[in-house]
Amino acid sequence: MSELLKRYLPRIEFDSYEDFLNNYSVNVPSDFNFGFDIVDEWARIQPDKKALVWCNDDLKLSTYTFKDAKELSNKAVNVFKSLGIKKGDVVMLILKQHPEVWWCITALCKLGAVCIPGTYQLKPKDIVYRCNAANVKMIVSTDDDFLLNSIKDSLPKCQSVENVAVVGDNKVEGFHNFRDLMKDASSVYERPVGTDADTKVTDNMLIYFSSGTSGMPKMVLHNHSLPLGHIVTAKYWQQVQNDKIHLTQSDSGWAKFAWGKIYGQWISGAAVGAYDTDKFVPDLMLKAISLIKPTTFCAPATIYRYLIKEDLSGVDFSFVKHSCVAGEPLNPEVYHQIKSKLGMELHEGFGQSETSVLLANYGWFDVKPGSMGKPSPLYGIELRDENNKLCEDGEVGAICITGTDKKHPTGLFLGYYQDEEITNKCWHDGVYNTGDMAWRDEDGYYWFVGRNDDVIKCSGYRIGPFEVESALLEHPAVLECAITAAEDPMRGQVVKATIVLAKGFTASDELTKELQNHVKKVTAPYKYPRIVEYVEELPKTISGKIRRNKIRQTDSEK
């Protein structure tokens, strides 16, 4: 068991889910700092403990201990300080899964600077928007040519950026080489005490830009308590084990990185596995997983959907003892195929960039394929209708976090940075409305329906896109699909399916009829897609989520 867990959890083991829900609590020290209290403390009590097991597409492992993590993050602290970064300054990291992302996140935490993770898919307009909205003082980036060109094109419009540092072998005129600076930097940095540089748990620590499925991305602000909120994510949902490897597949620019690749995992004593790749190639990922051999594993549903289309007959994942899925809903058909082909039972979890895990399939109860599971003990979870009334079992409502006026839940964001108006729209009177719709069954399991603006209203019926998508994905012809509303003069709206076909299938009127009949058989007939469109790929956000609003917008312009 992790020695550090004992410092923050009055009680670690629970007899049942009800026991966990009612009696879990976490201590949040007023001066908690993940860099000093977790990374440096592991280095003190167990310096040779594995922290990071890393590989890229070359499939050669590199292993770093917590002693390494302390010294390398201290070097990064001293590099940032030499470039003028101090407590409260904002730094954007676009580092994929290079090892430096762990050292930089930890270093900024120690400094009390605010970290903005960014995905490597950002384009110039995205970089300009983020830098100006958050007053970014410094960018640290990989040496990818596309990304560097995007940053160069952005800088004239970025009002606050003073320095750019590059991680890699490229020497870029006007940019610092971060690795060269790291080599010469001191590996010593003492925790400031009683000075202006000292940090408090209530200080700003991290800003995630939301996925932006509609409108411009919002700035999701967290303080230094977020890592402690992710103990539930890692220890009780992902079931990471002390001195074992946990692998969550995620770029460092996504909130899923905070969920699965640093905070709760290191607090729980697990090593983090990392497969650093630019592009998802199923065969390479299977090889990387087999090389890293994680005891626990988590990935978005998209990855599982692609894996089941591969030849998995020779794949042995028996080293994986617990597997999870999050980031988007899991279709039951994918669950069943993964279990059949790889022997892995996927435990779905649900949350947002704004939270740690809100709902999950914990180990105390059976999984219902397609369900998000049951509430985390950190949050009061309710379903509320459009009139803010509590929903009964079976009724669709918005997932809401309640009681936030009495105590701020550990792991919940502080609000949307510098946007009080948007914050107040979804968070008032002690209730934060997530905007995600679900229903609860008689056993207390929650089932995802869709974002509130994705629900289709057809002839008086309310149809959630996820259920129809799940039905279509059971058909072997469908690789990916998105369900949206199409305007209809008679019914108000009808169901439209935008479909990416699997290998070996060709679009035709006959296939469309077959898919429509298939949906009628596996779900309520009124939910079948009256319009079917075949495409090469679906529009997605930079975090991989399907942009249904983009499909609706394109349809309206036709």
C-alpha positions in Angstrom: 0.0 0.0 0.0 1.2 3.5 -0.7 2.8 5.2 2.3 1.6 8.5 1.1 -2.1 7.5 0.9 -2.1 7.1 4.7 -1.3 10.8 5.1 -4.3 12.0 3.2 -7.0 9.3 3.7 -8.2 8.6 7.2 -9.5 5.3 5.9 -8.3 3.4 2.8 -10.2 0.1 2.7 -14.0 -0.2 2.5 -16.3 -3.2 2.8 -18.8 -2.2 0.2 -19.8 0.6 -2.2 -22.2 2.0 0.4 -19.4 2.0 2.9 -17.2 3.8 0.4 -19.9 6.3 -0.6 -20.8 7.2 3.0 -17.4 7.1 4.7 -14.7 8.1 2.3 -12.9 11.4 3.1 -9.7 13.1 2.1 -7.5 15.4 4.2 -6.5 18.6 2.3 -3.6 20.4 4.0 -3.7 24.1 3.6 -0.2 24.1 2.1 -0.5 21.0 0.0 1.8 21.1 -3.1 2.0 18.0 -5.3 5.5 18.7 -6.3 7.0 18.8 -2.8 4.5 16.6 -0.9 4.3 13.8 -3.4 7.2 13.7 -5.9 9.9 15.0 -3.6 8.5 12.9 -0.7 8.6 9.7 -2.6 12.2 10.6 -3.6 13.0 11.0 0.1 11.4 7.8 1.5 11.9 5.5 -1.6 14.3 7.1 -4.1 14.5 4.1 -6.4 10.8 3.7 -6.7 9.7 3.7 -10.3 7.8 6.8 -11.4 7.7 6.7 -15.2 8.1 3.9 -17.7 8.3 5.5 -21.2 8.5 4.5 -24.8 7.8 6.0 -28.2 7.3 4.4 -31.7 10.9 3.0 -31.5 9.5 0.7 -28.8 12.5 1.0 -26.5 11.8 1.5 -22.8 13.2 4.2 -20.6 12.6 4.1 -16.8 12.7 7.0 -14.4 12.7 6.8 -10.6 11.2 9.3 -8.2 14.8 10.4 -7.4 15.0 11.3 -11.1 11.7 13.0 -11.0 12.7 15.2 -8.1 16.1 16.2 -9.6 14.7 16.7 -13.2 11.8 18.8 -12.0 14.2 20.8 -9.9 16.3 21.5 -12.9 13.1 22.5 -14.8 12.3 24.9 -11.9 15.6 26.6 -12.1 15.3 26.9 -15.9 11.9 28.5 -15.5 13.2 30.9 -12.9 16.2 31.9 -15.1 13.7 32.8 -17.8 11.7 35.0 -15.4 8.8 32.7 -14.4 7.6 33.2 -10.9 4.5 32.3 -8.8 1.3 33.2 -10.5 2.8 33.4 -14.0 1.1 31.3 -16.7 3.0 28.8 -18.8 1.6 26.7 -21.7 3.1 23.2 -22.3 2.7 21.5 -25.7 4.9 18.5 -25.1 2.9 15.4 -26.3 4.1 12.6 -23.9 7.8 13.6 -23.9 9.3 12.9 -20.4 9.8 16.6 -20.0 6.0 17.1 -19.6 6.1 15.4 -16.2 9.1 17.4 -15.1 7.6 20.7 -16.2 4.2 20.1 -14.7 5.9 19.2 -11.4 8.2 22.2 -11.6 5.5 24.7 -12.3 3.6 23.2 -9.3 6.6 23.8 -7.1 7.0 27.4 -8.4 3.3 28.2 -7.9 3.1 29.1 -11.6 -0.1 28.2 -13.5 0.2 25.4 -16.1 -1.9 25.3 -19.3 -1.5 21.9 -21.1 -2.0 22.1 -24.8 -2.4 19.4 -27.5 0.1 19.3 -30.3 -2.8 19.6 -32.8 -3.2 23.3 -31.9 -3.3 25.6 -34.9 -2.2 29.3 -34.9 -5.6 30.7 -34.1 -5.9 28.2 -31.2 -2.5 29.3 -29.8 -3.3 33.0 -30.2 -6.6 32.6 -28.4 -5.2 30.6 -25.5 -2.2 32.9 -25.0 -4.3 36.1 -25.0 -7.2 34.7 -23.0 -4.9 33.4 -20.2 -2.1 36.0 -20.4 0.5 33.2 -21.1 4.0 34.4 -20.4 6.0 31.4 -21.8 5.4 28.4 -24.1 7.4 25.1 -23.9 6.9 23.0 -27.1 8.2 19.9 -28.8 10.4 20.5 -31.9 7.7 19.2 -34.3 8.0 21.4 -37.5 4.2 21.8 -37.8 3.9 23.0 -34.2 6.9 25.3 -34.4 5.6 26.9 -37.5 2.2 27.4 -35.8 3.9 29.1 -32.8 6.0 31.3 -35.1 2.9 32.4 -37.0 1.1 33.1 -33.7 3.7 35.1 -31.8 3.1 38.5 -33.4 -0.5 38.3 -32.2 0.3 36.9 -28.7 0.4 39.9 -26.5 2.0 38.5 -23.3 4.4 35.7 -24.4 8.0 36.6 -23.5 9.8 33.3 -24.2 9.5 30.1 -26.1 11.5 27.0 -25.3 11.8 23.9 -27.5 12.2 20.3 -26.3 14.1 18.4 -28.9 17.2 18.4 -31.1 16.1 21.4 -33.3 17.9 24.6 -32.7 15.4 27.3 -33.5 16.5 30.9 -33.9 15.0 33.1 -31.2 13.8 30.1 -29.1 15.5 28.5 -26.2 16.5 24.9 -26.2 14.9 23.5 -23.1 17.0 20.3 -22.9 20.3 22.3 -23.2 19.2 24.6 -20.4 18.2 21.6 -18.3 21.7 20.1 -18.6 23.3 23.1 -17.1 20.7 23.8 -14.4 21.1 22.9 -10.8 19.1 19.9 -9.6 18.6 21.5 -6.1 15.6 23.5 -5.2 14.5 23.9 -1.7 10.8 24.4 -0.8 10.2 28.1 0.0 8.7 28.6 3.4 7.3 31.9 4.8 8.0 33.9 1.6 6.0 35.3 -1.2 7.0 32.2 -3.3 5.3 29.8 -0.8 2.2 28.2 -2.2 -1.2 27.5 -0.6 -3.6 24.8 -1.7 -6.1 27.5 -2.7 -3.7 29.0 -5.2 -4.4 28.6 -8.9 -2.5 25.6 -10.4 -3.9 24.4 -13.7 -6.1 25.7 -16.5 -7.6 23.3 -19.1 -9.3 24.7 -22.1 -12.5 22.8 -22.6 -13.0 20.7 -25.7 -15.1 23.4 -27.4 -17.8 21.2 -29.0 -19.8 24.5 -29.2 -18.4 28.0 -29.1 -14.9 29.0 -28.1 -13.2 26.9 -25.5 -13.7 27.9 -21.8 -10.8 28.1 -19.3 -11.4 25.5 -16.6 -9.5 26.6 -13.5 -8.2 24.3 -10.8 -6.2 24.9 -7.6 -3.6 22.7 -5.9 -6.2 20.4 -4.3 -7.0 18.8 -7.7 -4.4 16.0 -7.3 -6.0 14.9 -4.0 -9.4 14.7 -5.8 -7.9 12.2 -8.3 -7.2 9.7 -5.5 -10.7 8.3 -6.1 -10.0 8.3 -9.9 -6.8 6.3 -9.6 -7.1 4.2 -6.4 -10.8 3.2 -6.5 -11.9 3.4 -10.1 -8.7 2.6 -12.1 -7.6 0.4 -9.1 -3.9 1.2 -9.6 -1.5 -0.7 -7.5 1.5 0.3 -5.5 4.8 -0.4 -7.4 2.9 -1.5 -10.5 2.5 0.3 -13.8 -0.7 2.1 -14.8 -1.1 3.1 -18.5 -3.7 5.6 -19.6 -3.4 6.5 -23.2 -3.7 10.2 -23.6 -1.8 13.2 -25.0 -0.6 15.6 -22.3 -2.9 18.3 -23.6 -6.1 16.6 -22.5 -7.6 16.6 -19.1 -7.4 12.8 -19.3 -3.7 13.2 -18.6 -4.5 14.7 -15.2 -7.0 11.8 -14.7 -4.6 9.0 -15.6 -1.0 9.9 -16.0 0.3 11.8 -13.0 -1.7 12.9 -9.9 -3.7 10.1 -8.4 -1.4 7.5 -9.8 1.7 8.9 -8.1 -0.1 9.6 -4.9 -1.2 5.9 -4.9 2.3 4.7 -5.4 1.9 3.4 -9.0 4.4 4.0 -11.8 3.0 5.8 -14.9 3.3 4.1 -18.2 3.6 6.3 -21.3 3.5 5.5 -25.0 4.6 8.7 -26.8 3.2 8.7 -30.3 2.0 11.3 -32.8 -0.6 9.1 -34.4 -2.8 6.3 -33.2 -1.9 3.2 -35.1 -3.6 0.1 -33.6 -0.8 -2.4 -34.4 1.9 -0.1 -32.8 -0.3 0.5 -29.8 -0.8 -3.2 -29.2 3.0 -3.6 -29.3 3.6 -0.7 -27.0 1.1 -2.1 -24.4 2.7 -5.5 -24.6 6.1 -3.9 -24.0 5.1 -1.7 -21.1 3.0 -4.5 -19.5 0.7 -2.3 -17.4 -1.2 -3.9 -14.5 -4.0 -1.4 -15.0 -5.0 0.2 -18.2 -7.4 3.0 -19.4 -8.2 4.4 -22.8 -11.0 6.3 -24.5 -13.7 4.3 -26.2 -12.4 5.3 -29.7 -9.3 3.3 -29.1 -11.2 0.2 -28.0 -13.5 0.6 -31.1 -10.5 0.5 -33.4 -8.8 -2.3 -31.5 -11.7 -4.7 -32.0 -11.4 -4.3 -35.7 -7.9 -5.6 -35.6 -6.8 -9.3 -35.6 -6.4 -9.9 -31.9 -6.0 -13.7 -32.1 -2.4 -13.6 -31.0 -2.6 -10.8 -28.5 -2.1 -11.7 -24.8 -3.1 -9.0 -22.3 -3.2 -11.3 -19.3 -0.9 -8.9 -17.5 -3.7 -6.3 -17.4 -5.6 -7.0 -14.2 -8.1 -4.1 -14.4 -9.2 -2.0 -17.3 -11.2 1.2 -17.7 -12.7 3.5 -20.3 -13.5 7.2 -20.1 -13.6 10.4 -22.2 -16.7 9.4 -24.2 -19.4 6.8 -23.6 -18.7 3.1 -24.1 -21.1 1.3 -26.4 -22.2 -2.1 -25.0 -21.1 -3.9 -28.2 -17.5 -2.6 -27.8 -17.6 -3.8 -24.1 -18.6 -7.3 -25.1 -16.1 -7.7 -28.0 -13.2 -6.4 -25.9 -14.1 -8.9 -23.1 -14.5 -11.7 -25.7 -11.3 -11.0 -27.6 -8.9 -9.7 -24.9 -10.5 -11.0 -21.7 -10.7 -7.4 -20.3 -13.8 -6.2 -18.5 -14.1 -2.5 -19.1 -15.1 -0.3 -16.2 -16.6 2.9 -17.5 -16.1 6.2 -15.7 -17.5 9.7 -16.3 -16.4 13.2 -15.5 -15.2 16.4 -17.1 -12.2 18.7 -17.4 -14.0 20.5 -14.6 -13.9 17.5 -12.2 -12.3 14.3 -11.1 -14.3 11.1 -11.7 -18.0 11.8 -11.0 -19.6 8.4 -11.8 -17.8 5.1 -12.2 -18.0 1.3 -12.1 -16.2 0.5 -8.9 -15.1 -2.9 -7.9 -17.8 -3.5 -5.3 -20.6 -4.1 -7.8 -21.1 -5.7 -11.2 -20.7 -3.8 -14.4 -23.8 -3.1 -16.5 -22.3 -2.7 -20.0 -23.1 0.8 -21.3 -23.6 2.3 -17.8 -21.4 5.0 -16.3 -21.8 3.3 -12.9 -22.5 5.1 -9.6 -21.5 8.4 -7.9 -18.1 9.2 -6.5 -18.2 9.9 -2.7 -16.6 13.3 -3.3 -19.7 14.8 -4.9 -23.4 15.0 -4.3 -24.9 13.9 -7.6 -28.5 14.5 -8.6 -30.4 14.5 -11.9 -32.5 17.6 -12.5 -35.0 18.4 -15.2 -35.3 21.6 -17.2 -37.4 23.1 -14.3 -34.6 22.2 -11.8 -36.8 19.5 -10.3 -35.3 16.2 -9.1 -35.8 13.3 -11.6 -37.2 10.0 -10.6 -35.6 6.7 -11.7 -36.0 6.4 -15.5 -36.4 10.1 -16.2 -33.8 11.9 -18.2 -32.2 14.9 -16.5 -29.0 17.0 -16.2 -26.2 15.6 -14.1 -25.7 18.1 -11.3 -23.2 18.5 -8.4 -25.0 19.7 -5.3 -24.1 21.3 -2.0 -21.2 23.3 -3.4 -22.3 26.3 -1.3 -21.6 24.3 1.9 -18.3 22.8 1.0 -16.2 22.9 -2.2 -15.7 19.3 -3.3 -12.1 18.3 -3.6 -11.5 17.9 -7.3 -14.1 20.3 -8.6 -12.9 23.3 -10.6 -13.1 26.9 -9.2 -15.0 28.3 -12.2 -14.3 29.4 -15.7 -11.2 31.7 -15.5 -12.0 35.3 -16.1 -15.6 34.6 -17.1 -17.9 35.0 -14.2 -21.0 35.3 -16.5 -20.5 31.8 -18.1 -19.7 30.3 -14.6 -22.9 31.7 -13.1 -25.0 30.3 -15.9 -24.1 26.7 -15.0 -23.2 27.1 -11.3 -25.5 28.9 -8.9 -27.5 28.4 -5.7 -25.0 25.7 -4.6 -25.5 23.6 -7.7 -23.2 23.0 -10.7 -25.0 21.8 -13.8 -22.6 19.8 -15.9 -24.8 20.1 -19.0 -24.6 16.3 -19.6 -27.9 14.3 -19.6 -28.4 10.9 -18.1 -31.0 8.7 -16.4 -30.8 6.5 -13.4 -32.1 2.9 -13.2 -33.8 1.2 -10.2 -30.4 -0.2 -9.1 -28.7 3.2 -8.9 -26.7 2.9 -12.1 -26.5 6.0 -14.3 -26.8 5.9 -18.1 -25.5 8.6 -20.4 -27.9 10.2 -22.9 -25.9 13.1 -24.4 -25.1 16.8 -24.0 -28.2 18.8 -23.4 -28.0 20.4 -26.9 -27.5 17.0 -28.5 -30.8 15.5 -27.4 -33.2 15.1 -30.4 -36.9 16.0 -30.1 -38.9 14.1 -32.7 -42.7 14.0 -32.7 -42.8 14.6 -28.9 -40.1 12.0 -28.2 -36.8 12.8 -26.6 -34.1 10.7 -28.2 -30.5 10.5 -26.9 -27.8 10.1 -29.6 -25.8 7.6 -27.6 -28.4 4.8 -27.6 -28.8 5.0 -31.4 -25.1 5.1 -31.9 -24.7 2.0 -29.7 -27.3 0.2 -31.8 -25.5 1.0 -35.0 -22.1 0.0 -33.7 -23.4 -3.5 -33.1 -23.6 -3.8 -36.9 -20.3 -5.0 -38.4 -20.5 -2.4 -41.2 -20.1 0.5 -38.8 -16.7 1.7 -37.6 -17.8 5.0 -36.2 -21.0 7.0 -36.2 -22.6 10.2 -35.0 -26.3 10.7 -34.3 -27.7 14.3 -34.8 -31.0 16.0 -35.2 -32.0 17.0 -38.7 -34.8 19.6 -39.1 -38.1 18.2 -40.4 -41.3 20.2 -41.3 -43.6 17.5 -40.0 -41.8 16.0 -37.0 -39.8 19.0 -35.9 -36.6 16.9 -35.9 -35.6 13.5 -37.1 -32.7 11.3 -36.4 -29.7 11.5 -38.8 -26.8 9.0 -38.8 -23.4 10.1 -40.1 -21.4 6.9 -40.6 -17.8 5.8 -41.2 -17.9 2.3 -42.7 -15.6 -0.5 -41.6 -13.1 -2.0 -44.0 -14.8 -4.2 -46.7 -18.2 -2.4 -46.7 -19.5 0.0 -49.4 -22.2 2.6 -49.1 -25.5 1.7 -50.9 -29.2 2.0 -50.5 -29.4 -1.6 -49.6 -26.9 -1.1 -46.7 -28.8 2.0 -45.5 -32.1 0.0 -45.3 -30.3 -2.8 -43.5 -28.9 -0.4 -40.9 -32.2 1.2 -40.4 -33.9 -2.1 -39.9 -31.1 -3.2 -37.5 -31.7 -0.2 -35.3 -35.5 -0.9 -35.3 -34.8 -4.4 -34.0 -32.4 -3.5 -31.2 -34.0 -0.3 -29.8 -37.4 1.4 -30.0 -38.4 1.7 -33.7 -39.1 5.4 -33.5 -35.4 6.0 -32.8 -34.2 4.7 -36.2 -32.2 7.1 -38.4 -34.5 8.4 -41.2 -31.4 10.0 -42.8 -28.1 8.2 -43.3 -25.0 9.8 -44.6 -21.7 8.0 -45.3 -18.4 9.9 -44.7 -14.7 9.2 -44.7 -14.2 10.6 -41.2 -16.2 12.4 -38.5 -15.4 15.9 -37.3 -13.8 15.8 -33.9 -12.3 18.2 -31.3 -8.6 18.2 -30.7 -9.3 15.9 -27.7 -11.0 13.3 -30.0 -14.6 14.0 -29.2 -17.2 13.9 -32.0 -18.3 17.4 -32.9 -22.0 16.8 -33.5 -22.6 20.6 -33.6 -20.3 20.8 -36.6 -22.4 18.2 -38.4 -25.6 20.1 -37.6 -24.0 23.3 -38.8 -22.9 21.7 -42.1 -26.4 20.3 -42.6 -28.0 23.7 -42.0 -25.7 25.3 -44.6 -26.7 22.8 -47.3 
